[in-house]
Structures are given as structure tokens and as C-alpha cells.
């Protein structure tokens, strides 16, 4: 008899409660800290609250779920499931993955399988949907973990509208943000191997968007990937760029939005171009 498996992510995956329920995915909600006060995303702070806090230039940071909350969620799911397959935020961006792997080994051996993650934002959901397909074909959680860790690949280019959120969240220095603002520099940030680094710097938003599409599409076969564009409160710009990315790849492009956790760091107006290598099973 096949095991009943709960698919779990955290709320950095940019998935709403309604979407999670529809897809059969469970979500561990992450804390968001605004001017020193802690909230839980999706429970007592929401996307519109983050937009308002960003507008007011408040300091917004996020932190990993507590061990107690993780244990509570796992115990709750294991009441009705034999195993949990957990895909957390990239280990390069958060301590959640390392903490979960340690906890699973010490207290939930064989019950909670934690994927050593290099994923962030909605691509986490893509990987969990692939995991669901593999479960239906008879793969074990351990086999799925190995396959995603070996074959899963996310590459994205993020283009912030400005560096205010990154500055207020402590990701860059006030001096660097001020200099970039004076010079009207638009940085292109690459998401690769789970980490974030600077890919390029250009002088105008239009040049940044064009370069972003070029970087995300170069030297690969577009048919081997799923494609997406993610935006933070600039729907019309996103629609036009989605058409550009579809022309560049010849593939359909999924349109998504940054939600509270990632929005807190990226800031309003950010555009992300992303590709996720399709796993064959």
C-alpha cells in the first residue's frame, strides 16, 4: 500500500492559502518583522500591509519559523499522513533548510524528508507539483528528494525598481543605495544555485528589462524549461514584458506576484524573469 505524503513548503514560495488548498500543498507561514514588531505572514500581516509599510519606508525583515512552530506543523500533518516531503526556502538565503534537516534527522527520521533546497519564490511550487507527479508514478520521497536535488534548477533575474527595500532591510548599505539612486543605476540581480548576486548594472529601466530577458534566455534550449515573470505591484509593465519573454523563448510564460515574504526584501515595482528546468520522470 502506498504511503500518504504531505507536500510542504514555507510562505517564501509566494503561494496564497487558496492556491495551496487547490493544489494540495501545505504551507508553513514565516514571520515578518516591521519596525521591530513580529507578525506571521498570511495570518496577521498581508501583502497590502507590506506595500503600506514599504511606502512608509519602515524597516522590514523576515526570519525563519521557530523550531516550535515547525514541530507543531509536522506533528499536525503526521496525524493524517505517513510522511512529509518538505521543500523550504533556499539554504543560501535562510537558515530554515539547515534547521529543518537537522530536526528531521534527530526527531523525525524516515517521517520528514527535507529537500536540500536551492529554490525560492513560486518555483518551489513548480517543484512540489513535479513531486506530486512522481508520487503518483510510485516514486518514494527519498527518490524524489534525490531527483530534485540533482536535476532541479532555477535561474532568475530580479530587477528592483529602486534599492529602498534592500537598504531598509539591511541587505545593502545606505551609502550604496544613495549612490545608485544618484547615478540612476538599475542593478540586475541573478538567482542561481539558491543564492543572489549582482549580474549587471545598467542606467535605465528599459535597458535593464531587455538585458534581463537576454541573460535568462542565453545559452539554453527554452523548451527544456518552464518560464515565469513575477512582479510587485506593476501589473501593466509585467504584461508587456511577459509578451517580450514569450517572444524570446517561444514558450508560454506564467505570470505571478511577489507576496509578503519576498516582497519585504525586493520592494514594490520589482520584476523577476525566471526559468525552471523541467524534471523528466
Order of alpha helices (4+ residues) and beta strands (2+ residues): beta-alpha-beta-beta-beta-alpha-beta-alpha-beta-alpha-beta-alpha-alpha-beta-alpha-alpha-beta-beta-alpha-beta-alpha-beta-alpha-beta
